[in-house]
Amino acid sequence: MRKRLFGRTGWQVSEIGFGSWAIGGEWGSVSDQDAEAALHGALDRGVSFIDTADIYGNGRSERLIARVLKARGKGDVIVATKAGRKIQPHVSSGYTPAVLESFIEESLRNLELHALDLVQLHCPPFEVYYRPEIFEALDRQVAAGKLKSYGVSVEKVEQAIKALDYPIASIQIVFNMFRQRPAGLLFDLAKKRNVAVIARVPLASGLLTGKLHANSQFGADDHRQFNRHGEAFDVGETFAGVPFEVGLQAVEALRRIVPPHAGLAQLALRWILMFDAVTTVIPGAKNRDQASQNAAAAELPPLTDEQMAAVRQVYDTYIRRHVHDRW
Ligand SMILES: NC(=O)c1ccc[n+]([C@@H]2O[C@H](COP(=O)([O-])OP(=O)(O)OC[C@H]3O[C@@H](n4cnc5c(N)ncnc54)[C@H](OP(=O)(O)O)[C@@H]3O)[C@@H](O)[C@H]2O)c1
C-alpha cells in the first residue's frame, strides 16, 4: 500500500483509507462481527487511515474502531472523526466553542484516546465558514492537547475554498467518477496551500461497484431508500446526487473500460488516485471482502489516457448536467 503525505501534518497515510459510516448506521443492519472484520480486512491490507464521525450510529462506529485498534495496537493508524451533526436543528447558531468541546470529549471517550488525530467540522451550514471564532475554538483545543489537527468536511466546492482561509489540515469532499468538479480550482488551491484532500463517497454509495440494478432493494433504514431525494440530509451524499436511473446508464457505459481481473469498484478507486491532490480515498465497506477488494485497488496500474478520456466522456454525456453546478 502506497502512502501519501497528509498536508502539513507530516503524517504519511495509506492512499486507500476506510470510511466507517456504513458500519455505524443508516446503511441497513451490519453486525458487530462483520463491522470488525471489515476494519481488520482493511488494516491487514495496509490501510492506515480511518474516517468516522460521532454521529455514525450515535458513537457505534467510533466504539467499533476503538475496539479493533485496541486489539491490534493503533500504531501509525490515523483516525479522523467529525463533529457538528449532533446539533439539532443543524443551524449555525448551534455551533459554539462549548458545544464543540463537549462533542470532542465524547469522541475521546468513544475512541478511547487522549488526543484525537483529526476532527472535521461535519458539513456545517454555510454561515459557519464565516465565523472565525469557531476555527479559533478548534485552535484552542489543539493547544490544550485534545486534538492534533482539524479540518472540514464540506458539501460544496465553494465551502472548501472559503475554509482555506483558516489553518485547516484537511478538506473532505465528495469526489468520484460521478463528481468531478473538485478536480478544478479546488485541487489546485489545496495543493498550493498544502492541505490534505480526503475523497469521500468514492463508489457513489455502491452505484460505481456495478452491482446495482433498476430493481435493487434497500432496507427502510438505508439512506439509499430514505434519502434518495434528500429527505433526511443533502441528497449529494446519496448516489453522489445522481438520479439513480441515470447513474445506472452511466455505469453501463463505464463497464467497457474495466481492466481485466479487476472490478468497476476498483477502477473507480484507482481513477480517484490518478489525482495527486487527493491524499486518501475512503471507500465504505460492510464486510471483510469489500474492504479487501477496495484496498487492493491500490495495486492496479495507473489508468491510461484513453481510459481517463472515456470516464470524462461518460461524465459529460450522462452526469454533468445533474451535478456539476450544484456542488
Ligand atoms: N458528510 C460527510 O462528511 C460524509 C458523507 C458521506 C460519507 N462520508 C465518509 O465517506 C465514506 C465513504 O462514503 P460512503 O460510505 O457514503 O459511500 P461509498 O464508499 O461510495 O459506498 C460504500 C458502500 O458501497 C458498497 N461497497 C463498498 N465496497 C464494495 C465492494 N468492493 N463491492 C461491492 N459493494 C461495495 C457497500 O454497501 P452495500 O454493500 O450495502 O451496497 C458500502 O457501504 C463514509 O463511510 C464516511 O466515512 C462522509
The ligand as an SDF file (V2000), in Angstrom:
LIG
                    3D

 48 52  0  0  0  0  0  0  0  0999 V2000
  -20.7670   14.3540    5.3190 N   0  0  0  0  0  0  0  0  0  0  0  0
  -19.6990   13.6000    5.3880 C   0  0  0  0  0  0  0  0  0  0  0  0
  -18.7060   14.0050    5.9220 O   0  0  0  0  0  0  0  0  0  0  0  0
  -19.7450   12.2310    4.7830 C   0  0  0  0  0  0  0  0  0  0  0  0
  -20.8360   11.8430    3.9940 C   0  0  0  0  0  0  0  0  0  0  0  0
  -20.7900   10.6050    3.3600 C   0  0  0  0  0  0  0  0  0  0  0  0
  -19.7010    9.7730    3.5530 C   0  0  0  0  0  0  0  0  0  0  0  0
  -18.6670   10.1510    4.3520 N   0  0  0  0  0  0  0  0  0  0  0  0
  -17.4900    9.2820    4.5850 C   0  0  0  0  0  0  0  0  0  0  0  0
  -17.0860    8.7270    3.3420 O   0  0  0  0  0  0  0  0  0  0  0  0
  -17.0850    7.2940    3.4450 C   0  0  0  0  0  0  0  0  0  0  0  0
  -17.3600    6.6780    2.0900 C   0  0  0  0  0  0  0  0  0  0  0  0
  -18.5950    7.0750    1.5580 O   0  0  0  0  0  0  0  0  0  0  0  0
  -19.8930    6.1540    1.6420 P   0  0  0  0  0  0  0  0  0  0  0  0
  -19.6480    5.0450    2.6160 O   0  0  0  0  0  0  0  0  0  0  0  0
  -21.0230    7.0680    1.8780 O   0  0  0  0  0  0  0  0  0  0  0  0
  -20.0660    5.6130    0.1780 O   0  0  0  0  0  0  0  0  0  0  0  0
  -19.1810    4.7030   -0.8010 P   0  0  0  0  0  0  0  0  0  0  0  0
  -17.8450    4.4820   -0.2370 O   0  0  0  0  0  0  0  0  0  0  0  0
  -19.3000    5.3500   -2.1320 O   0  0  0  0  0  0  0  0  0  0  0  0
  -20.0210    3.3470   -0.8490 O   0  0  0  0  0  0  0  0  0  0  0  0
  -19.9190    2.4440    0.2080 C   0  0  0  0  0  0  0  0  0  0  0  0
  -20.8920    1.2690    0.0300 C   0  0  0  0  0  0  0  0  0  0  0  0
  -20.6990    0.5990   -1.2190 O   0  0  0  0  0  0  0  0  0  0  0  0
  -20.8130   -0.8170   -1.0230 C   0  0  0  0  0  0  0  0  0  0  0  0
  -19.4720   -1.3870   -1.3160 N   0  0  0  0  0  0  0  0  0  0  0  0
  -18.2860   -0.9470   -0.8530 C   0  0  0  0  0  0  0  0  0  0  0  0
  -17.2620   -1.6460   -1.3550 N   0  0  0  0  0  0  0  0  0  0  0  0
  -17.8120   -2.5630   -2.1730 C   0  0  0  0  0  0  0  0  0  0  0  0
  -17.2520   -3.5770   -2.9950 C   0  0  0  0  0  0  0  0  0  0  0  0
  -15.9450   -3.7740   -3.0790 N   0  0  0  0  0  0  0  0  0  0  0  0
  -18.1090   -4.3540   -3.7120 N   0  0  0  0  0  0  0  0  0  0  0  0
  -19.4370   -4.1520   -3.6430 C   0  0  0  0  0  0  0  0  0  0  0  0
  -20.0210   -3.2080   -2.8880 N   0  0  0  0  0  0  0  0  0  0  0  0
  -19.2140   -2.4100   -2.1540 C   0  0  0  0  0  0  0  0  0  0  0  0
  -21.2320   -1.0280    0.4340 C   0  0  0  0  0  0  0  0  0  0  0  0
  -22.6650   -1.0120    0.5780 O   0  0  0  0  0  0  0  0  0  0  0  0
  -23.6360   -2.2260    0.1430 P   0  0  0  0  0  0  0  0  0  0  0  0
  -22.8700   -3.4890    0.2610 O   0  0  0  0  0  0  0  0  0  0  0  0
  -24.8200   -2.1360    1.0360 O   0  0  0  0  0  0  0  0  0  0  0  0
  -24.0270   -1.8860   -1.2840 O   0  0  0  0  0  0  0  0  0  0  0  0
  -20.6740    0.2150    1.0870 C   0  0  0  0  0  0  0  0  0  0  0  0
  -21.3120    0.5640    2.2820 O   0  0  0  0  0  0  0  0  0  0  0  0
  -18.1320    7.0320    4.5250 C   0  0  0  0  0  0  0  0  0  0  0  0
  -18.0580    5.7260    5.0460 O   0  0  0  0  0  0  0  0  0  0  0  0
  -17.7930    8.1180    5.5100 C   0  0  0  0  0  0  0  0  0  0  0  0
  -16.6650    7.7550    6.2600 O   0  0  0  0  0  0  0  0  0  0  0  0
  -18.6760   11.3760    4.9570 C   0  0  0  0  0  0  0  0  0  0  0  0
  1  2  1  0
  2  3  2  0
  2  4  1  0
  4  5  1  0
  4 48  2  0
  5  6  2  0
  6  7  1  0
  7  8  2  0
  8  9  1  0
  8 48  1  0
  9 10  1  0
  9 46  1  0
 10 11  1  0
 11 12  1  0
 11 44  1  0
 12 13  1  0
 13 14  1  0
 14 15  2  0
 14 16  1  0
 14 17  1  0
 17 18  1  0
 18 19  2  0
 18 20  1  0
 18 21  1  0
 21 22  1  0
 22 23  1  0
 23 24  1  0
 23 42  1  0
 24 25  1  0
 25 26  1  0
 25 36  1  0
 26 27  1  0
 26 35  1  0
 27 28  2  0
 28 29  1  0
 29 30  1  0
 29 35  2  0
 30 31  1  0
 30 32  2  0
 32 33  1  0
 33 34  2  0
 34 35  1  0
 36 37  1  0
 36 42  1  0
 37 38  1  0
 38 39  2  0
 38 40  1  0
 38 41  1  0
 42 43  1  0
 44 45  1  0
 44 46  1  0
 46 47  1  0
M  CHG  2   8   1  16  -1
M  END
$$$$
